[in-house]
C-alpha cells in the first residue's frame, strides 16, 4: 500500500520517452535498481513486469504502454519511472534474463515448498533489517522450511509465512491470500476464543469518539477521513484518521455494496498505475485541507492528532504537512537494500506552501501511529514551530517492497532505510515525542486507556501544550 513521496533534487531529465523525436528508445528490457523487478517494454505498445530473485522469475503485470509512457524518462542509459513523487531507476539489459524465459507450470506455481523458497529468497535479498533484528537467516530458513512438506495445504503455507514474518520482526510486513485460504484457517481455529473475551476496538471508532468529545466547535464537513474544529476557544484541532482513501476512484456502487468501501477502494487502486493513483490521493487531500486551513486560520495554535492513524501514502502525509511549511527543506534520507548492497542515498524533501500556517503546531503521536503517519512525524523534526506530544510512534518506518508469490499471493517486506537529518533511523523504536505521555504500546490497551477516560485524555493534551509553551 505505502509508496514514499520522495522529492528528489538534482535529477536531470534529458530524454522523455513520450516525445517521438527523442533519439533513445524506452523499448527493451530494464532491471530495477533496488526492487528486484524486470520491466520489459515491447514495441512501445505494452509493458510487462517480472518479479525476480536468484532462484525465480515470473510475470506479475502486463498493461498498455500508454499507461506509463508520460512518466518515463531516460537519463543517459538509465530509465527513470516517476510514480507520484517517487523515482525508480532501471538499468538497460541486453535481453530478458534466461530465468525469466522459463514458464512455470501450474504445479510449480502452487508448490508450497517453491513458494516458501521464493518468499525466503526475497527476504534474503531485500529485507533491510536482518542485521538490526539479529536474524540468522540460514538458521531461520532451515528451521521454518522443515515445518513444511510437499503435501502442505495453502492454509499451512499461509500460517508458516505469517509465523516467519513474526520471527523476522518486520513491522511493515504484509501477506494477502484468497478468501478460501482464510476460510480454511478459520475452520482450523473455530473453537478458539479471545483471551480476555473483550470486543476489540477499531482505530476509526476510537478516533471518532475522541474528536466528538474533544471538539467544542466541530467544523468537519464533506469527509470522514479528517475531523477538525476547535478544542478550546483559540486552539485548533485536526484529526487525521488515515493517510489514504482520499482519491475519487469512481468505484462502482455494486462493488462497494459487495465488499465494503475500504476493500473496494483497495482493490480498485491495485489495478491502477501507481503514479495516477498518487496524483488522485493528493488531489483529494488538498481539496479537504484547503477548507481545513481556512476554517482554522484564526487560531493561536493547532493540534494535529495522528495517534490512531495506521498510515497509508506518504505522498498524502507530505501533502498535508506542507500546509505548515514555509520553505522547501530536506527532512530525511532514504536508501534501498538489495543483495549485499544499498542503493545510493536519496534526499527526501518537503515542499513549501504559499500560505503556510507558522504559528505553534503540536502533533499527537502514539504507538499506533504507523507507516505514513510516522513519515509525517519524522518530517516534523525539521520544522521548528512543530512539536510532538505523546509516545514514540510504532517503529514501522520502511516503505515496503510489494511482491507476488508464484501462486499469486501478494506480500511485501521492508526494504528501505530512512534516517533523519542527523543520520538517525527509527525502525523498531519509533519517532520520539518532545513531551512524553506514557501510552500503552499494545494496541487494545492503548485504545481502551483513551476511551475509558476521554476527559483525562483531553486534559493531558492541554497540559502538555501548556508545559511546552512555558
N, C-alpha and C positions, 0 to 999 in steps of 0.2 A: 504493500500500500504506500509506504513512505518514500518520496523522492526529494532529495535535498535541493533547496533553492540556492544554487551556487552562483554568485555574482563574480565572474572571473574577469580580472583586469588583464589587459595586455595580450589578448588573443587577436592576432592579426588574421582576419578572414580575407584570403586572397582570391579564392575562386568559389563561386556559388554554383552548385550542381543544377539549379533550375534555370540557369541562363544558357541558352543554346549556343551562343558564340564562345563560351568558355572552353579553352583548349582541353584541360583534363576532364576525364570522364569518371563518373561515380560507379560505372559498371564494373563488376568484378567481385572478387572475394576479399573480405576485410575481417581481421581479427581484432576484437576489442582489447583495449589495454586496461586490464584490471577487472574484467567482468566474466571472462571465460565464455565468450559468445563469438560466434561467427556470423557475419552479415554477408549474404550473397545477393547482389543486385544484378538482375538479369535483363539485359537489353532495355534498361530504363522503363520497364513495364511492371515488374514485380520485385519484391524483396522478400527474403526468407531468413529467419533467424534459426540458428542452431545453438543448443546448449552443449558445451564441450568440456570434458575432463581428459586426463591422460588415459582413461580406460573407456571412454564413451563419447559419442556424438550423435545427436538426433535432432530433427527439425521440430521446432516448437511454435512457429508462427509463419504464415505466408499471407501477404497482402499486396494490394496495388502500390506501386512505387509512388503514385501521386499523393499517397497519404503522408509521406515523409520528405518528398523532394524539396519543399520550401525550407526545410530545417537542416539540410545537408550542405556542408561546405568542405572545400579542400584547402588545406594549408600545407604547401609543399607536397609531400606524398602521404599526408595524414588526413583521413576523413574525420570530420567533426560533425556529430549529430547533436543538435540542440533540442532538448525536451524540457519545455518550460524555461527555467533558468539554469538547467544542468547541461554541461557539455561532456559528451562521451567521445573519446578518441579511438580511432581504428587504424591499424597498420595494414597496408596492402599485402595480400598473399598472391602467389603466382597461380594457385589453383585451390580448390576445395580440398582440405586435408583428407587423406585416404580413409581415415577412420570415419569421416562423415559421409563417405560414398557407400558405406555398407548399410543396407537396410535391415533394421531389426525385425525379426519375426515376431508374431503376436505372442508366441510362447516366451520369447526372451523379454519382451516388453513387460510382461506380467510376472516374470520370475522374481519371487521375493528376495532371493539372495542377490540377484543382479541389481535390483532396485536399492537394496541396502548398500551394496558396494558403491554404486554411483552417488548415493547420498553421502557416504563417508568420504569419498574421494573429493567431493565438492567441499566438504568441511575442511579436509586436509589442505586443499589448495587455496581456499578463500576465507575461512573463518579467521577473524583478526585477533582473537583473544585466547588462543591456545596457551600462550606463554603467561599472559596475565592471570588466567584461571588455573595455571599449573596443571594442564591436561597432558598426560602421557598418551599421545594419540594412538600409537601402535598397541598399547595395552588395552585401551578402551575399545579399539576396533576388534581385537581378538575376543575380548570378553563379551561384547554385545553380539557379534556375529555368531558366536557359539550358542546363543539362545534361539537362533532361527534355524529351521530346517526346510528343505525343499517343499514340504507339504504344508507349510505355514499358510494360514488364511490371510486375507487382506487386513482383517481386524488385528491379527497377531503382528503383522508388519507395522501397522499404524501405531500400536501401543509400544512397540520396541523403538520406533523412531522418536516418539514423544519422550520415552524414558531416556534416550540418548541425548536429546536436547537438554533435558534436565541435568544430566551429568556434565554437559558442556558448559552449563551456566550461561547460555546465550539468552540475554534478557529480551532480545527482539526476535527470537525465532518464531517461525510460523509454519504450520503444516495444515493442508486442506485436502480432504478426500471427498468422494461422492457420498451422498446421503445414506446409501445402503451400507457403507462401512460404519458409519456412526450408529445406524440401527443395529448392526451386528454387535457392536461394542456395548450398546445399551442392554441388549439381551444378556450379555456376559455378566453385567453388574446390576441387573434389575433388582436383586434382593438387597443391595446395599442402600443404606440411608445416610444422610448427612450426619456428621459427628455431633453437632450440637442441636440438630433439629430446628434451627432457626432459618427463616427465609432469608435468602441472600438479597442484599440491596444493590441496586444498579447505580452507575455513576450519574446518568441523566436524572433519575428521580431524586437523588440526593442533591444534585446541583439545583434542581427546581425548588426543592424545599428551602435551600439556603437563600436563593435570590428572593423568593417570595417573602421570607421572614426579614431579611436584612434591608431591603429597599423601603425607604419611607416615601419615595416617589418613583414609581415604576414607569419608565419611558419606552419599554420594549414594544416593538411593533413589527409585523410582517416577517417574523423569523422565530424559529425555536432553537437556533444554534447559539445565539448571543442574547443574554439578558443585560439590560443596562438601566441606569437611573441614578438616584442619589441615596447614599447610605446614611448621610447626615445632611444638614442644610447646605453645606458647602463642599462636601467630599463626594465625588462621582464614583460609580461602581460599574465595572464591565466584567461580566462573567462569560468566559469563552468555554463552551462545552466540548468543542471538538475543533480540530484543525483540518477538517474536510467536510464534505456534504454541502458545500456552498454553491456548487455548479448547477446550472439549469441543464440537465441532460435529456430533457424531453422523454422521460421514462413512461412507457405505456401504462395506463391505469390498471389494466388487467394484470400486468406484471407486478405492480405494487400490491394489488389485492391478493395475489397468489403468494408472493414471497415476503411481503413487508417492505417498507420503503428502504431501509438501510441495505438489506440484502439485494434488492432490485437495483439500487444505486451502485453497489459494489460490482455486481455482475455486468452492468452497463458500462462502467468505466474501464473494466478489464479489457473490453473489446474495442476500446478507443486508443488511438495513438497518444502516448503519454504527454507529448507536447501540447496537443489540442486540449486534452483534459485539464492540464495545469493552468492553461490560459483561462478556461471557464471557471475554475476554482477561484482564481484571483479576481476575475470579473465579478463574481458573486459576492466575495468577501469585501471588495472595495465598495460595492454598492451599499452594503449594510453599514460599513464603517463611516461612510460619508455622513449618514444620518446620526450615528452614534456620536461622532465628534462634534457635530453641530449642536446636538442636544446638551452635551456636557462642556461646552466651551467656557461657560462662566464659572466653573468650579475652581476651587483653590488647589485641588489635587485630585488624583484619580487612582482608584484601586483596580487592578486587573487580576481577576481570580482564575487561575488555571489549575486549581487543586484537584479538580475532578475530570481533567482533560487528559485522555489517554493518547492523544496525538492525532496524526493524520498526515498532512502535507506540509513540509517545511516552507514551501512557497506561500502557503496561507499564513503561517507564522510571521514570515518576513513582511508580507503584505500588510498585516495588521500592525506590527511593531513599527514599521516605518512612519506611521502617523505620529510617533513620538520622537522622531529622529530628525534633527535639523541639518545634519551634514553627512554625506556619504562616508562611511567608515568601514574598515575591516573589523570583523567581530570574531573570526575564528579561522582555523586552517583545517584542511581535510586531505586524507590520502587513502588509497585503496590497497588492500593486501591481495596479492596473487602469487601463488607458488611460494618461493622463499624471499620474495621481494615486496616492495611497496611502489606504487606509482609516485610520480613527482607530487610535491605538496601543492595543493590549490588553495589560494586565499579565498575566504568567503566574505562577501561584502553585504552590508545593509544599506540600501538606498535611502536618500533623504526624502522628506515630504515638503511640498511647497508651503504648507501651513501647519507646521508641527506643533504639538502640544508640548511645551517645555517646562511647565510647572511640575512639582513633585509627582512622581508616579510610584506606586507600590504594587509589586507583583506578588500575589499569594501563591506559594508552591507547596506541594506535599509529595509523599512517596508515590502517589498515584498520578503525578504529573509526568507523563512519559513521552518518549519519541519526539514528535514535532513540538510538543509543549516544552520539552527540555531544550530544544534548539532555540526556542523563544527565550527561555531563561538564560541560556548561555550567552546569547547576543546582548542581553541587558547588562552584562558585566562591562560592556564598553560604552554604556550610556550613563553619564554622570548623574543625571537627575532621576534615574530609576534605581530603586532599592527592592530587595527581595525579602519577604516575610514568610515564615512557616518552617517547613522541614526540607531537607535536601530532596531533590527530585528522584525519580525511580532509578536512574543509572542505566537506561537503555538508550544511549546516545547514538549509536551507529545506525546509519541508514542500512537497510537490508538489501541483499543481492537476491533478486527474485529468480527462481528457477522452477523447472518442471522435472519430475522423475520420468523415467521411460514409460511408466504406467499412466502418466497424465496428471498425477497429483501435483499440486502447487506446494512449494516450500521455499523458505528463504533462510539465509544465515547472515549474521552481521559481518560485513567485510570492510568497514571503513573505520578510520580512527580520526576523531575530531579533537582538537585542542583549542584552548582559549589563546589570547594574545600573549600569554606568558609561557606557552608550551605545556600547560597542564591539561590532562584529559580526565574526564569524569565518568567513564564507563564503570559500572557497578556502584560507585559511591554517590553519583548524582551531583547536580549543581547546588552548592550550599546557599543558604539564605544569609542576609545581613543581620536579621533579627530572628532568633530561633523560637518557634513554637513546637513543642515536642509531640508531634503526631505519631500514633502507632504506624509501623511500617506495613503491617498486614492489612490487606485491602478492606475486609469486612470490619475489622476492629476500628480502622480509621473512619469509615463511613458512619458506624454506629456512635463513635465518640462525638461526631459532629451533630448528627440529627437528634441525639438524645438530649442535647442542651444547646439549642440554637442561640439562646441569649448569651451564653458563655462564649460561644464561637465569635459572635459579633463583638463582644466586649474585648476579647483577646486581640482581635484585629485592630480595633481602635486604640487599645492600649499600646500596641506595638508601634503604631504610627506616631503616637504622642511621644514615645520613648526615642524614636529616631529623630523627630523634629527638635527635641530638647538636647 
